[in-house]
Amino acid sequence: MKIVVTGSAGRLGHLTIGELLDHDHEVLSIDKVPISESVCRGSVIDLLRAEDLAQAFEGADAVIHLARKKFPYTSNGFDAESRTWKTPNVLGDAAIFGYNVTLSYNVIAAAFTAGVKKLVMGSSLTIYGFYYPSRWSAPEYLPVDEDYPLNPQDPYSVSKLVVERACDAFASKSDMQIASLRFAGICADFTHQTLKERRKNPLRWSGPLWTYIDVRDAALACRLAVEANFAGHEAFNICAPNTIMERPTAELVTEYLPSARLRTSSEGNWAGYHSEKSGKMLGFRAGHLLD
């Protein structure tokens, strides 16, 4: 297939391109900045210009959209210990929300206009509302699956919700296949040392339900999503099957999320998010796991 990848200058974008090339796909990389040491054809495009995107997408079979601007949570009001987001009155919050929504909507609209058949969107597990809430509320049940109600409160996560709703709209009025990949926190450290450090503070990482995904597995999920065949728009939780912790998950839930109901009898450190849908529909299974 001929596949366009946005956000190709980032680590995930770079590895996704490599994953696609290794499986004989033709790739065009797109970003707003030049890409050093590019391994495929590339274009520097302002992703806020939908007309330029539509032109770049002409003739493509699929688009993988990974470009986004991440919100600077830790420096802008997130209190890890209380698991709450102290929302400051910062206009930059709205600017980043607006940028991400406009950017992603442009990609969807341009793909629709260019007649692209398959679209893969980088979404996030933050969409459920447990990562950066202003008012903390524990999950009703674990593991959290794709049918769990979406209740994001921070600007970045709300932008992901809006974009997924836009995907619903375009899928309903076209035959375009759209996959929203709800990634766990992506670890680009191949040694996983950064993840091991997090074991020292299980409370801090109880909001994300102690989940993670290796960037190499995230790239694999992108390829599998673009190669899969299904109808309409589907969302997928993308995370490792285990947690960053060495302690059993049920034990952690009892201590830090006591009101959550367990919907599994599994033992060990199973992930707080349910990712079996991606296994069944995409054939995805994470392979780079934390020891």
C-alpha positions as CSV (number, residue, x, y, z in Angstrom):
1,M,0.0,0.0,0.0
2,K,0.9,3.6,-0.4
3,I,0.8,5.1,3.1
4,V,1.3,8.7,4.3
5,V,2.5,9.2,7.9
6,T,2.1,12.5,9.6
7,G,4.3,13.4,12.6
8,S,7.1,11.4,11.1
9,A,9.8,13.5,12.8
10,G,8.8,12.1,16.2
11,R,10.1,8.8,17.6
12,L,6.9,6.9,17.0
13,G,6.5,8.3,13.5
14,H,10.1,7.3,12.7
15,L,9.6,3.7,13.9
16,T,6.3,3.4,12.3
17,I,7.8,4.3,8.9
18,G,10.5,1.7,9.5
19,E,7.9,-0.9,10.4
20,L,5.9,-0.1,7.2
21,L,9.0,-0.2,5.0
22,D,10.0,-3.5,6.5
23,H,6.7,-5.0,5.3
24,D,7.0,-3.6,1.7
25,H,4.7,-0.6,1.9
26,E,5.5,2.6,0.0
27,V,5.7,5.5,2.5
28,L,5.5,9.3,2.3
29,S,6.5,11.1,5.5
30,I,4.9,14.4,6.3
31,D,5.8,16.9,9.1
32,K,6.1,20.6,9.6
33,V,9.8,20.4,10.0
34,P,12.5,18.7,7.8
35,I,13.3,15.1,8.8
36,S,17.0,14.3,9.2
37,E,18.2,11.0,7.9
38,S,14.8,10.2,6.2
39,V,14.5,6.6,4.9
40,C,11.6,7.5,2.6
41,R,10.2,10.3,0.5
42,G,9.2,13.2,2.7
43,S,7.4,16.6,2.5
44,V,7.4,19.6,4.8
45,I,3.8,20.7,5.1
46,D,1.9,23.0,7.4
47,L,-0.6,20.5,8.8
48,L,-3.0,23.3,9.5
49,R,-3.5,23.8,5.8
50,A,-6.1,21.3,4.8
51,E,-5.8,22.0,1.1
52,D,-2.1,21.1,1.1
53,L,-2.8,17.9,3.0
54,A,-5.4,16.8,0.5
55,Q,-3.0,17.4,-2.3
56,A,-0.3,15.3,-0.5
57,F,-2.8,12.5,0.2
58,E,-3.8,12.2,-3.5
59,G,-3.2,8.6,-4.6
60,A,-2.6,7.3,-1.1
61,D,-4.3,4.1,0.1
62,A,-4.0,5.0,3.8
63,V,-2.9,7.7,6.2
64,I,-1.5,7.3,9.7
65,H,-1.9,10.4,11.7
66,L,0.6,10.7,14.6
67,A,1.3,14.5,14.7
68,R,0.1,16.3,17.8
69,K,1.1,18.8,20.4
70,K,1.3,17.4,23.9
71,F,0.1,19.4,26.9
72,P,2.8,20.2,29.5
73,Y,0.8,18.6,32.4
74,T,3.5,18.3,35.0
75,S,4.5,22.0,34.7
76,N,1.0,23.3,34.4
77,G,-1.1,22.2,37.4
78,F,-1.1,18.4,37.7
79,D,-0.6,17.3,41.3
80,A,0.5,13.7,41.2
81,E,0.0,12.8,44.8
82,S,-3.7,13.9,44.9
83,R,-4.2,12.6,41.4
84,T,-5.9,15.8,40.4
85,W,-5.5,18.5,37.9
86,K,-5.4,22.0,39.3
87,T,-6.5,23.8,36.2
88,P,-4.9,27.2,35.9
89,N,-6.3,30.0,33.9
90,V,-3.8,29.7,31.1
91,L,-4.8,30.7,27.5
92,G,-2.2,28.2,26.3
93,D,-4.5,25.4,27.4
94,A,-7.1,26.5,24.8
95,A,-4.5,27.1,22.2
96,I,-3.1,23.5,22.4
97,F,-6.7,22.1,22.5
98,G,-7.5,24.1,19.4
99,Y,-4.3,23.2,17.6
100,N,-4.8,19.4,18.1
101,V,-8.4,19.5,17.1
102,T,-7.9,21.6,14.0
103,L,-4.8,19.6,13.0
104,S,-6.6,16.3,13.3
105,Y,-9.8,17.4,11.7
106,N,-7.8,18.7,8.7
107,V,-6.2,15.3,8.3
108,I,-9.6,13.5,8.4
109,A,-11.2,16.0,6.0
110,A,-8.2,15.9,3.6
111,A,-8.2,12.1,3.6
112,F,-11.9,12.1,2.9
113,T,-11.5,14.6,0.1
114,A,-8.6,12.7,-1.5
115,G,-10.5,9.4,-1.4
116,V,-8.2,7.7,1.1
117,K,-9.7,4.3,2.1
118,K,-8.0,3.8,5.4
119,L,-7.1,6.2,8.2
120,V,-5.3,5.4,11.5
121,M,-5.5,8.1,14.2
122,G,-3.2,8.3,17.2
123,S,-5.5,8.6,20.2
124,S,-4.8,8.1,23.9
125,L,-6.0,6.2,27.0
126,T,-6.2,9.6,28.6
127,I,-9.6,9.8,26.9
128,Y,-11.2,7.8,29.7
129,G,-10.4,10.6,32.2
130,F,-8.2,8.8,34.8
131,Y,-4.8,10.3,33.8
132,Y,-5.3,14.0,34.5
133,P,-8.6,14.8,36.2
134,S,-9.6,17.9,38.0
135,R,-11.9,15.8,40.2
136,W,-10.5,12.3,40.8
137,S,-12.9,9.4,40.4
138,A,-11.7,5.8,40.4
139,P,-12.8,3.5,37.6
140,E,-16.1,1.7,38.2
141,Y,-14.5,-1.5,37.0
142,L,-11.2,-3.0,35.8
143,P,-9.8,-3.7,33.4
144,V,-11.2,-0.7,31.5
145,D,-12.4,-1.7,28.0
146,E,-13.4,0.4,24.9
147,D,-17.0,0.5,26.0
148,Y,-16.2,2.3,29.2
149,P,-17.8,5.9,29.3
150,L,-15.4,8.6,28.2
151,N,-15.0,11.4,30.7
152,P,-11.8,13.4,30.0
153,Q,-11.3,16.7,31.8
154,D,-7.9,18.0,30.7
155,P,-7.5,19.9,27.4
156,Y,-5.3,17.2,25.7
157,S,-7.7,14.4,26.5
158,V,-10.8,16.3,25.6
159,S,-9.2,17.1,22.2
160,K,-8.9,13.3,21.7
161,L,-12.6,12.8,22.4
162,V,-13.6,15.6,19.9
163,V,-11.4,14.0,17.3
164,E,-12.8,10.6,17.8
165,R,-16.3,12.0,17.4
166,A,-15.1,13.6,14.1
167,C,-14.0,10.1,13.0
168,D,-17.5,8.8,13.8
169,A,-19.0,11.6,11.6
170,F,-16.7,10.9,8.6
171,A,-17.1,7.1,8.9
172,S,-20.9,7.5,8.9
173,K,-20.9,9.5,5.6
174,S,-18.3,7.5,3.7
175,D,-16.7,4.0,3.3
176,M,-13.5,5.1,4.9
177,Q,-12.1,2.7,7.5
178,I,-10.9,4.5,10.6
179,A,-8.9,3.1,13.5
180,S,-8.4,5.2,16.6
181,L,-5.5,3.8,18.6
182,R,-5.8,4.7,22.2
183,F,-2.1,4.4,23.3
184,A,-1.0,4.0,26.8
185,G,2.0,6.2,27.9
186,I,4.6,5.5,25.2
187,C,8.0,4.4,26.5
188,A,10.8,5.3,24.0
189,D,13.5,4.0,26.5
190,F,14.4,0.6,25.1
191,T,16.0,-0.4,28.5
192,H,12.7,0.4,30.3
193,Q,14.7,2.0,33.1
194,T,12.3,5.0,33.2
195,L,9.4,2.5,33.8
196,K,11.3,0.7,36.5
197,E,11.8,4.0,38.3
198,R,8.1,4.5,38.5
199,R,7.7,1.5,40.6
200,K,8.9,3.6,43.5
201,N,5.6,5.6,43.5
202,P,2.6,3.4,42.8
203,L,0.2,6.2,43.9
204,R,1.6,8.5,41.2
205,W,0.9,6.0,38.5
206,S,-2.5,4.7,39.7
207,G,-4.2,7.3,37.5
208,P,-2.8,5.7,34.4
209,L,-3.6,2.3,36.0
210,W,0.1,1.5,35.9
211,T,-0.1,0.8,32.1
212,Y,2.5,1.5,29.4
213,I,3.4,0.6,25.8
214,D,6.9,0.3,24.3
215,V,7.3,2.6,21.3
216,R,8.2,-0.3,19.1
217,D,4.9,-2.0,19.9
218,A,3.1,1.2,19.3
219,A,4.6,1.3,15.8
220,L,3.6,-2.3,15.2
221,A,0.0,-1.4,16.2
222,C,0.0,1.3,13.6
223,R,1.0,-1.1,10.8
224,L,-1.5,-3.8,11.9
225,A,-4.3,-1.2,12.0
226,V,-3.6,0.0,8.5
227,E,-3.4,-3.6,7.2
228,A,-6.6,-4.8,9.0
229,N,-10.0,-4.8,7.3
230,F,-13.2,-3.8,9.1
231,A,-16.1,-1.4,8.6
232,G,-16.5,2.1,9.9
233,H,-14.7,3.7,12.9
234,E,-13.3,1.5,15.7
235,A,-11.3,2.5,18.8
236,F,-8.7,0.2,20.3
237,N,-6.9,0.2,23.6
238,I,-3.2,-0.2,22.9
239,C,-1.1,-1.2,25.9
240,A,1.2,-4.0,27.2
241,P,-0.6,-6.9,28.8
242,N,1.2,-6.3,32.1
243,T,1.8,-3.2,34.3
244,I,5.0,-1.3,35.3
245,M,4.6,-2.8,38.8
246,E,6.0,-6.0,40.2
247,R,3.1,-6.4,42.7
248,P,-0.1,-8.1,41.6
249,T,-2.7,-5.7,40.1
250,A,-5.5,-6.9,42.3
251,E,-3.4,-6.0,45.3
252,L,-2.7,-2.5,43.9
253,V,-6.4,-2.0,43.2
254,T,-7.3,-3.0,46.8
255,E,-4.9,-0.4,48.1
256,Y,-5.2,2.5,45.7
257,L,-8.5,2.0,43.9
258,P,-10.7,0.2,46.5
259,S,-14.0,1.1,45.0
260,A,-13.2,-0.4,41.6
261,R,-14.9,-3.7,40.8
262,L,-12.7,-6.4,39.3
263,R,-14.0,-8.1,36.2
264,T,-11.2,-10.6,35.9
265,S,-10.0,-13.4,38.1
266,S,-6.5,-13.3,36.5
267,E,-3.6,-13.3,38.8
268,G,-0.3,-11.4,38.4
269,N,0.3,-7.9,37.1
270,W,-2.4,-7.7,34.4
271,A,-3.0,-4.3,32.7
272,G,-5.6,-2.0,34.0
273,Y,-6.9,-1.4,30.4
274,H,-8.4,-4.2,28.4
275,S,-6.7,-4.6,25.0
276,E,-8.1,-7.9,23.7
277,K,-10.1,-6.1,21.0
278,S,-6.9,-5.0,19.3
279,G,-5.7,-8.6,19.5
280,K,-8.9,-10.0,17.9
281,M,-9.5,-7.4,15.2
282,L,-5.9,-6.3,14.4
283,G,-3.8,-9.3,15.5
284,F,-1.9,-7.0,17.9
285,R,0.1,-8.3,20.8
286,A,2.8,-6.3,22.5
287,G,6.2,-8.0,22.5
288,H,8.5,-5.6,24.2
289,L,7.5,-6.1,27.8
290,L,8.9,-4.8,31.1
291,D,10.6,-7.5,33.1
